[in-house]
Every structure is written in C-alpha cells, then in structure tokens.
Amino acid sequence: QARNYRPISLLNSDYKIFALILAERLKRYLNNFVHPDQNGFLPKRQIRDNIRIILDTLEYYEAHPEKQMALIFLDAQKAFDNVNWRFMILQLEQMGFGRKFIQAIE
C-alpha cells in the first residue's frame, strides 16, 4: 500500500547513522521524562506490557462486577506526521537538553 511507503530508505547512510546516534543518546534520558504507564519504544518498556495491564484490569472488574469500567484504545497512526516541531523544541529546552543537541534535531 502507498501509505506504507517509507521515504527514509532513500536517505544517505551518513544521515541515518547520525539520526541513530541522536536517538540512542535521547533514549538514555527518556525514562526520566515519559510517564511509567507509557510503554513501547523505550528501554525496558515493552508494548506487550500493556496487554498484561489490560488483562489484569479485566480480571479485576470481573471479580468486582459492582464497579464500572471503560477501556479506551487509541490508534496513533501517522502520529509522527503531525508533530508540532516548535513545541517539540520548546519541550527539549525545558527538559534541559543542550543547545547543540537541539540544533542537531532542528
């Protein structure tokens, strides 16, 4: 399908290596800033952990039918196509990331 086309494969290797280095450096700090309940794409946090949370929640409410429950599932498809880059840069500044790192991302 056309929506699965990934133009990043057309970029040169230098850019890919540089982006990988930036991503690895950023990963070191993300666990300090991202809420513990958010899983996936972070070191020691797997998306499959959410499945366990859902199962635990369902088991709890099955054992307590007097309680009310609602589960909401969100699809983040194309989330990275809609990034407000000015907001992202401001957040990195507020988190204390250095100017050189931020300029590399810009």
MDTraj code that builds the backbone (N, CA, C; nanometers):
import mdtraj as md
import numpy as np

residues = "GLN ALA ARG ASN TYR ARG PRO ILE SER LEU LEU ASN SER ASP TYR LYS ILE PHE ALA LEU ILE LEU ALA GLU ARG LEU LYS ARG TYR LEU ASN ASN PHE VAL HIS PRO ASP GLN ASN GLY PHE LEU PRO LYS ARG GLN ILE ARG ASP ASN ILE ARG ILE ILE LEU ASP THR LEU GLU TYR TYR GLU ALA HIS PRO GLU LYS GLN MET ALA LEU ILE PHE LEU ASP ALA GLN LYS ALA PHE ASP ASN VAL ASN TRP ARG PHE MET ILE LEU GLN LEU GLU GLN MET GLY PHE GLY ARG LYS PHE ILE GLN ALA ILE GLU".split()
xyz = np.array([
    [0.0828, -0.1181, 0.0000],
    [0.0000, 0.0000, 0.0000],
    [0.0872, 0.1244, 0.0000],
    [0.0382, 0.2271, -0.0619],
    [0.1151, 0.3509, -0.0730],
    [0.1412, 0.4150, 0.0625],
    [0.0500, 0.3998, 0.1590],
    [0.0707, 0.4638, 0.2897],
    [0.1837, 0.3988, 0.3688],
    [0.2256, 0.2795, 0.3299],
    [0.3361, 0.2118, 0.3977],
    [0.4721, 0.2470, 0.3383],
    [0.4731, 0.3313, 0.2386],
    [0.5973, 0.3746, 0.1749],
    [0.6796, 0.4544, 0.2747],
    [0.8045, 0.4200, 0.2889],
    [0.8918, 0.4851, 0.3859],
    [1.0056, 0.5568, 0.3142],
    [0.9951, 0.6883, 0.2960],
    [1.0994, 0.7613, 0.2234],
    [1.2337, 0.7626, 0.2950],
    [1.2388, 0.7262, 0.4241],
    [1.3671, 0.7272, 0.4954],
    [1.4671, 0.6317, 0.4301],
    [1.4174, 0.5295, 0.3613],
    [1.5083, 0.4356, 0.2958],
    [1.5858, 0.5022, 0.1819],
    [1.5410, 0.6180, 0.1370],
    [1.6097, 0.6888, 0.0293],
    [1.7193, 0.7823, 0.0800],
    [1.7251, 0.8031, 0.2104],
    [1.8249, 0.8938, 0.2663],
    [1.9625, 0.8291, 0.2645],
    [2.0657, 0.9136, 0.2631],
    [2.2005, 0.8575, 0.2587],
    [2.2388, 0.7971, 0.3933],
    [2.3403, 0.7162, 0.3940],
    [2.3822, 0.6432, 0.5140],
    [2.4325, 0.7350, 0.6239],
    [2.5007, 0.8442, 0.5877],
    [2.5512, 0.9372, 0.6896],
    [2.4373, 0.9911, 0.7752],
    [2.3306, 1.0308, 0.7095],
    [2.2159, 1.0858, 0.7812],
    [2.1544, 0.9803, 0.8729],
    [2.1423, 0.8578, 0.8231],
    [2.0841, 0.7501, 0.9030],
    [2.1688, 0.7221, 1.0266],
    [2.2995, 0.7191, 1.0107],
    [2.3898, 0.6944, 1.1239],
    [2.3796, 0.8082, 1.2247],
    [2.3780, 0.9316, 1.1766],
    [2.3669, 1.0476, 1.2649],
    [2.2348, 1.0448, 1.3423],
    [2.1252, 1.0134, 1.2740],
    [1.9943, 1.0057, 1.3398],
    [1.9928, 0.8943, 1.4438],
    [2.0581, 0.7828, 1.4150],
    [2.0666, 0.6722, 1.5105],
    [2.1442, 0.7135, 1.6352],
    [2.2535, 0.7854, 1.6171],
    [2.3328, 0.8334, 1.7312],
    [2.2486, 0.9264, 1.8184],
    [2.1769, 1.0195, 1.7563],
    [2.0905, 1.1105, 1.8328],
    [1.9822, 1.0334, 1.9081],
    [1.9213, 0.9365, 1.8419],
    [1.8152, 0.8574, 1.9055],
    [1.8692, 0.7791, 2.0247],
    [1.9876, 0.7199, 2.0095],
    [2.0467, 0.6439, 2.1204],
    [2.0789, 0.7344, 2.2385],
    [2.1275, 0.8533, 2.2121],
    [2.1568, 0.9479, 2.3209],
    [2.0285, 0.9917, 2.3905],
    [1.9249, 1.0133, 2.3138],
    [1.7974, 1.0560, 2.3700],
    [1.7347, 0.9459, 2.4555],
    [1.7486, 0.8206, 2.4132],
    [1.6915, 0.7077, 2.4869],
    [1.7422, 0.7004, 2.6304],
    [1.8654, 0.7426, 2.6525],
    [1.9235, 0.7367, 2.7873],
    [1.8423, 0.8169, 2.8882],
    [1.7734, 0.9185, 2.8412],
    [1.7045, 1.0112, 2.9309],
    [1.5525, 1.0009, 2.9274],
    [1.4987, 0.9353, 2.8262],
    [1.3541, 0.9351, 2.8094],
    [1.2785, 0.8742, 2.9264],
    [1.3328, 0.7703, 2.9890],
    [1.2633, 0.7089, 3.1019],
    [1.2418, 0.8077, 3.2155],
    [1.3243, 0.9120, 3.2229],
    [1.3078, 1.0136, 3.3269],
    [1.1930, 1.1094, 3.2964],
    [1.1505, 1.1160, 3.1708],
    [1.0513, 1.2150, 3.1305],
    [0.9167, 1.1557, 3.0898],
    [0.9157, 1.0307, 3.0488],
    [0.7928, 0.9688, 2.9997],
    [0.7252, 0.8953, 3.1154],
    [0.5946, 0.9122, 3.1275],
    [0.5180, 0.8514, 3.2372],
    [0.5400, 0.6998, 3.2399],
    [0.5503, 0.6413, 3.3592],
    [0.5755, 0.4967, 3.3710],
    [0.4695, 0.4091, 3.3046],
    [0.3470, 0.4595, 3.2890],
    [0.2421, 0.3799, 3.2256],
    [0.2504, 0.3801, 3.0736],
    [0.3368, 0.4626, 3.0172],
    [0.3520, 0.4658, 2.8722],
    [0.4600, 0.3663, 2.8332],
    [0.4240, 0.2721, 2.7484],
    [0.5159, 0.1648, 2.7110],
    [0.5449, 0.1673, 2.5622],
    [0.6513, 0.0970, 2.5268],
    [0.6892, 0.0861, 2.3870],
    [0.7905, 0.1911, 2.3471],
    [0.8859, 0.1519, 2.2667],
    [0.9873, 0.2399, 2.2089],
    [1.0810, 0.3012, 2.3121],
    [1.0837, 0.2462, 2.4323],
    [1.1728, 0.2939, 2.5370],
    [1.2465, 0.1752, 2.5966],
    [1.3690, 0.1967, 2.6438],
    [1.4434, 0.0862, 2.7050],
    [1.3678, 0.0276, 2.8239],
    [1.3619, -0.1033, 2.8295],
    [1.2985, -0.1794, 2.9380],
    [1.1479, -0.1567, 2.9477],
    [1.0875, -0.1056, 2.8429],
    [0.9417, -0.0899, 2.8387],
    [0.8925, -0.1503, 2.7078],
    [0.8120, -0.2515, 2.7200],
    [0.7644, -0.3222, 2.6018],
    [0.6158, -0.2950, 2.5817],
    [0.5743, -0.2848, 2.4580],
    [0.4340, -0.2623, 2.4266],
    [0.3495, -0.3784, 2.4780],
    [0.4077, -0.4965, 2.4863],
    [0.3323, -0.6127, 2.5346],
    [0.2952, -0.5988, 2.6822],
    [0.3643, -0.5118, 2.7552],
    [0.3282, -0.4870, 2.8949],
    [0.1861, -0.4324, 2.9053],
    [0.1429, -0.3604, 2.8041],
    [0.0063, -0.3075, 2.8043],
    [-0.0965, -0.4192, 2.7999],
    [-0.0644, -0.5278, 2.7328],
    [-0.1562, -0.6417, 2.7270],
    [-0.1767, -0.6974, 2.8669],
    [-0.0687, -0.7089, 2.9428],
    [-0.0796, -0.7579, 3.0806],
    [-0.1643, -0.6633, 3.1654],
    [-0.1461, -0.5341, 3.1471],
    [-0.2255, -0.4353, 3.2216],
    [-0.3739, -0.4497, 3.1879],
    [-0.4049, -0.4676, 3.0606],
    [-0.5444, -0.4843, 3.0192],
    [-0.6028, -0.6111, 3.0802],
    [-0.5289, -0.7214, 3.0734],
    [-0.5785, -0.8471, 3.1304],
    [-0.5998, -0.8353, 3.2809],
    [-0.5066, -0.7718, 3.3506],
    [-0.5220, -0.7513, 3.4953],
    [-0.6453, -0.6666, 3.5253],
    [-0.6666, -0.5636, 3.4454],
    [-0.7830, -0.4765, 3.4644],
    [-0.9126, -0.5536, 3.4422],
    [-0.9185, -0.6326, 3.3353],
    [-1.0386, -0.7118, 3.3073],
    [-1.0653, -0.8130, 3.4178],
    [-0.9608, -0.8780, 3.4671],
    [-0.9773, -0.9745, 3.5766],
    [-1.0287, -0.9056, 3.7029],
    [-0.9773, -0.7864, 3.7308],
    [-1.0214, -0.7129, 3.8492],
    [-1.1704, -0.6807, 3.8401],
    [-1.2124, -0.6288, 3.7271],
    [-1.3524, -0.5906, 3.7135],
    [-1.4441, -0.7110, 3.6997],
    [-1.3921, -0.8218, 3.6549],
    [-1.4709, -0.9448, 3.6538],
    [-1.4968, -0.9910, 3.7973],
    [-1.3984, -0.9727, 3.8836],
    [-1.4122, -1.0099, 4.0248],
    [-1.4931, -0.9069, 4.1037],
    [-1.5095, -0.7872, 4.0491],
    [-1.5827, -0.6792, 4.1160],
    [-1.6881, -0.6216, 4.0201],
    [-1.7952, -0.6976, 3.9929],
    [-1.8940, -0.6519, 3.8938],
    [-1.9703, -0.5261, 3.9352],
    [-1.9632, -0.4898, 4.0624],
    [-2.0322, -0.3684, 4.1076],
    [-1.9620, -0.2410, 4.0598],
    [-1.8389, -0.2544, 4.0168],
    [-1.7615, -0.1395, 3.9684],
    [-1.7920, -0.1159, 3.8202],
    [-1.7800, 0.0097, 3.7790],
    [-1.7964, 0.0432, 3.6379],
    [-1.6589, 0.0560, 3.5730],
    [-1.6539, 0.0250, 3.4449],
    [-1.5257, 0.0265, 3.3763],
    [-1.5450, 0.0720, 3.2325],
    [-1.4438, 0.1382, 3.1822],
    [-1.4389, 0.1741, 3.0404],
    [-1.2946, 0.1598, 2.9946],
    [-1.2748, 0.0979, 2.8823],
    [-1.1422, 0.0873, 2.8215],
    [-1.1443, 0.1675, 2.6923],
    [-1.0418, 0.2458, 2.6725],
    [-1.0309, 0.3267, 2.5513],
    [-0.9023, 0.2880, 2.4799],
    [-0.9134, 0.2570, 2.3537],
    [-0.7971, 0.2224, 2.2733],
    [-0.7775, 0.3311, 2.1683],
    [-0.6586, 0.3869, 2.1643],
    [-0.6286, 0.4938, 2.0698],
    [-0.5312, 0.4438, 1.9641],
    [-0.5538, 0.4843, 1.8435],
    [-0.4652, 0.4489, 1.7330],
    [-0.3783, 0.5697, 1.7018],
    [-0.2495, 0.5537, 1.7142],
    [-0.1563, 0.6646, 1.6911],
    [-0.1020, 0.6639, 1.5485],
    [-0.1790, 0.6092, 1.4557],
    [-0.1346, 0.6047, 1.3167],
    [-0.1034, 0.7453, 1.2674],
    [0.0071, 0.7591, 1.2033],
    [0.0556, 0.8855, 1.1472],
    [0.0831, 0.9906, 1.2543],
    [0.1053, 0.9482, 1.3764],
    [0.1318, 1.0429, 1.4852],
    [0.2555, 1.1266, 1.4559],
    [0.3565, 1.0664, 1.3959],
    [0.4805, 1.1389, 1.3710],
    [0.4702, 1.2326, 1.2511],
    [0.3639, 1.2185, 1.1727],
    [0.3412, 1.3112, 1.0621],
    [0.2817, 1.4429, 1.1116],
    [0.2362, 1.4444, 1.2358],
    [0.1655, 1.5603, 1.2894],
    [0.2386, 1.6257, 1.4063],
    [0.3676, 1.6116, 1.4113],
    [0.4453, 1.6692, 1.5209],
    [0.4544, 1.8203, 1.5040],
    [0.4244, 1.8925, 1.6107],
    [0.4448, 2.0371, 1.6131],
    [0.5903, 2.0575, 1.6549],
    [0.6762, 2.0837, 1.5588],
    [0.8203, 2.0868, 1.5859],
    [0.8603, 2.2007, 1.6783],
    [0.7928, 2.3137, 1.6696],
    [0.8261, 2.4244, 1.7609],
    [0.7985, 2.3828, 1.9052],
    [0.6848, 2.3173, 1.9262],
    [0.6502, 2.2674, 2.0593],
    [0.7531, 2.1640, 2.1058],
    [0.7928, 2.0755, 2.0155],
    [0.8916, 1.9716, 2.0486],
    [1.0235, 2.0350, 2.0927],
    [1.0690, 2.1350, 2.0212],
    [1.1946, 2.2028, 2.0560],
    [1.1826, 2.2711, 2.1917],
    [1.0694, 2.3365, 2.2163],
    [1.0481, 2.4013, 2.3466],
    [1.0502, 2.2991, 2.4604],
    [0.9926, 2.1825, 2.4368],
    [0.9929, 2.0779, 2.5393],
    [1.1347, 2.0292, 2.5675],
    [1.2127, 2.0099, 2.4632],
    [1.3516, 1.9664, 2.4820],
    [1.4308, 2.0707, 2.5599],
    [1.4056, 2.1980, 2.5304],
    [1.4733, 2.3048, 2.6048],
    [1.4339, 2.3014, 2.7518],
    [1.3041, 2.2847, 2.7798],
    [1.2567, 2.2807, 2.9177],
    [1.3080, 2.1580, 2.9926],
    [1.3334, 2.0507, 2.9210],
    [1.3861, 1.9292, 2.9835],
    [1.5354, 1.9389, 3.0103],
    [1.5980, 2.0441, 2.9595],
    [1.7390, 2.0657, 2.9877],
    [1.8354, 2.0093, 2.8856],
    [1.7852, 1.9738, 2.7677],
    [1.8759, 1.9257, 2.6641],
    [1.9577, 2.0428, 2.6116],
    [2.0827, 2.0178, 2.5821],
    [2.1746, 2.1222, 2.5387],
    [2.1416, 2.1795, 2.4024],
    [2.1923, 2.2987, 2.3784],
    [2.1663, 2.3703, 2.2533],
    [2.2189, 2.2932, 2.1323],
    [2.3373, 2.2325, 2.1439],
    [2.3938, 2.1578, 2.0300],
    [2.3052, 2.0392, 1.9930],
    [2.2544, 1.9694, 2.0949],
    [2.1666, 1.8550, 2.0687],
    [2.0392, 1.9021, 1.9988],
    [1.9821, 2.0099, 2.0487],
    [1.8583, 2.0624, 1.9904],
    [1.8824, 2.1110, 1.8479],
    [1.9947, 2.1767, 1.8234],
    [2.0261, 2.2223, 1.6877],
    [2.0421, 2.1037, 1.5931],
    [2.0961, 1.9945, 1.6424],
    [2.1112, 1.8759, 1.5580],
    [1.9748, 1.8210, 1.5168],
    [1.8786, 1.8291, 1.6062],
    [1.7441, 1.7814, 1.5745],
    [1.6736, 1.8769, 1.4796],
    [1.6963, 2.0068, 1.5001],
    [1.6332, 2.1062, 1.4125],
    [1.6842, 2.0905, 1.2708],
])
top = md.Topology()
chain = top.add_chain()
for i, resn in enumerate(residues, 1):
    res = top.add_residue(resn, chain, resSeq=i)
    for name in ("N", "CA", "C"):
        top.add_atom(name, md.element.get_by_symbol(name[0]), res)
traj = md.Trajectory(xyz[None], top)
